[in-house]
Structures are given as C-alpha cells and as structure tokens.
Amino acid sequence: MTRHDFLIKWGVYTLALLLVWVLEVYVLARFPLFGIRPVLLPLAAAAVAVLEGASGGAGFGLGIGLLSCAVYPDANGGFVLLFALSGLAAGLLAQYVLRQDFLGCLLCSALSLAALDAVRILSRFFLREEALDALLCLAGREIGISLLFTPLVYLLFLWVFRRVPKRTHF
C-alpha cells in the first residue's frame, strides 16, 4: 500500500468518524431515547477494529480517545488509553476468536461499552457520588440503547472499508 493510499484510507475513516460523532453529539444528545443518550464512539472503535484488525483498531481507538478528551469535558487522559486498548482487544478478538462480521462487531461493541461504563462506574463509586445499584442500572440501559445503533455504525464503516484503496499493484 502506498503512502497516498494509506492517507486516503484513514482520512475517509476519519470523515466517517466525524459523521458518527456529529450524530452522537448534535442529534442523539438532543433527542435521548428513554432518557438515555447513546454513546457511539466505542461502537466506531469496535467496528474499525473488527474490519482492520488489532493494529488498525488500536490506532483508530487512540484517535477516538484523543477526540473524546478534546471535546468532552468529563473525559480525562485515561480515555485515550482505554479506547486504544479497547480497539486493540476488539481487533485481536475479531482476528483470532470471532469472525470479522456484524456479530463480531456487536460483541466487541458490547465489550467496549462495558469497559467504558466500568471505568465511569468505578470512578464515581469510589468518589461516593452515586449508589452502585443506580450506576449499574444506568450503565445497563446506556449499553442497551447504544447497541441499537451498532448496525448503522457498522454499515458506515463497512462501506468505507469496501471502498477505500487496498494494496496498489504496479
């Protein structure tokens, strides 16, 4: 793959990520489903990791972590590491354990959302901000609502995956 092909491929993935982020922040945040705002960035990390593998998933997860730290006030530097590790784990799972298809993406998305919510729950629980049962109930509802958007996110990144340059043969 040439450098030009590489830049086009990841540039188009970035544009698709921006579409997902705009949907999350500017559309779904205004119209919560059952009082829950879905979280789509972990779904994007899982989708790219399933399609591109471990190294692509880790790199894309790193980018998503940087984006989340830049635009979300409650995100801290740990989110960069969390999203990178989540992308790496999803890519490894899809490459060696699961299939690289929608069901693999759905399972990796659920695990990514669970990891994100586990970090949120532990930080709030240890700071004694909320009761554990309320946090777990909210996390379960958030994961369920967010997983409803997995087909949309997966199909967007699958479309990009099928249309971006692969290897150039001269």
Residue pairs with C-beta under 8 A, 6 or more apart in sequence:
1 9
1 165
1 166
1 167
1 168
2 168
5 164
5 165
5 166
5 167
5 168
8 164
8 165
9 164
9 165
12 160
12 163
12 164
13 48
13 60
13 157
13 160
13 164
14 63
16 44
16 156
16 157
16 160
17 41
17 44
17 60
17 63
17 64
17 67
19 156
20 40
20 41
20 43
20 44
20 153
20 156
21 40
21 41
21 67
21 71
23 40
24 37
24 38
24 39
24 40
24 41
25 71
28 37
28 38
28 40
29 37
33 145
33 148
34 141
34 145
36 138
36 141
36 142
36 145
37 142
38 142
38 145
38 146
38 148
38 149
39 113
39 116
39 142
39 146
40 146
40 149
40 153
41 64
41 67
41 68
41 83
42 64
42 83
42 86
42 109
42 112
42 113
42 115
42 116
42 146
43 109
43 112
43 113
43 146
43 147
43 149
43 150
43 153
43 154
44 60
44 64
44 153
44 157
45 57
45 60
45 61
45 64
45 83
45 86
45 87
45 90
45 112
46 57
46 86
46 87
46 90
46 105
46 108
46 109
46 111
46 112
47 105
47 109
47 150
47 153
47 154
47 156
47 157
47 158
48 56
48 57
48 60
48 87
48 157
49 56
49 57
49 58
49 60
49 61
49 86
49 87
49 88
49 89
49 90
49 91
49 94
49 108
50 57
50 90
50 91
50 94
50 98
50 100
50 101
50 104
50 105
50 108
50 154
51 100
51 157
51 158
51 161
52 60
52 91
52 161
53 91
53 94
53 95
54 88
54 91
54 92
54 95
55 91
56 87
56 91
57 87
57 88
57 90
57 91
57 94
58 84
58 85
58 87
58 88
58 91
59 84
59 87
60 87
61 83
61 84
61 85
61 86
61 87
61 88
62 80
62 83
62 84
62 87
64 83
64 87
65 79
65 80
65 81
65 82
65 83
65 84
66 80
68 75
68 79
68 80
68 83
69 75
69 76
69 77
69 79
69 80
72 79
78 119
82 115
82 116
82 119
86 111
86 112
86 115
86 116
89 108
89 111
90 108
90 111
90 112
93 104
93 107
93 108
93 111
94 100
94 104
94 105
94 108
98 104
98 107
98 108
102 150
102 151
102 154
105 150
105 154
106 147
106 150
106 154
109 146
109 147
109 150
109 153
110 143
110 147
113 142
113 143
113 146
113 147
114 139
114 143
117 139
117 142
117 143
118 139
120 135
120 139
121 132
121 135
121 136
121 139
124 130
124 135
125 132
125 135
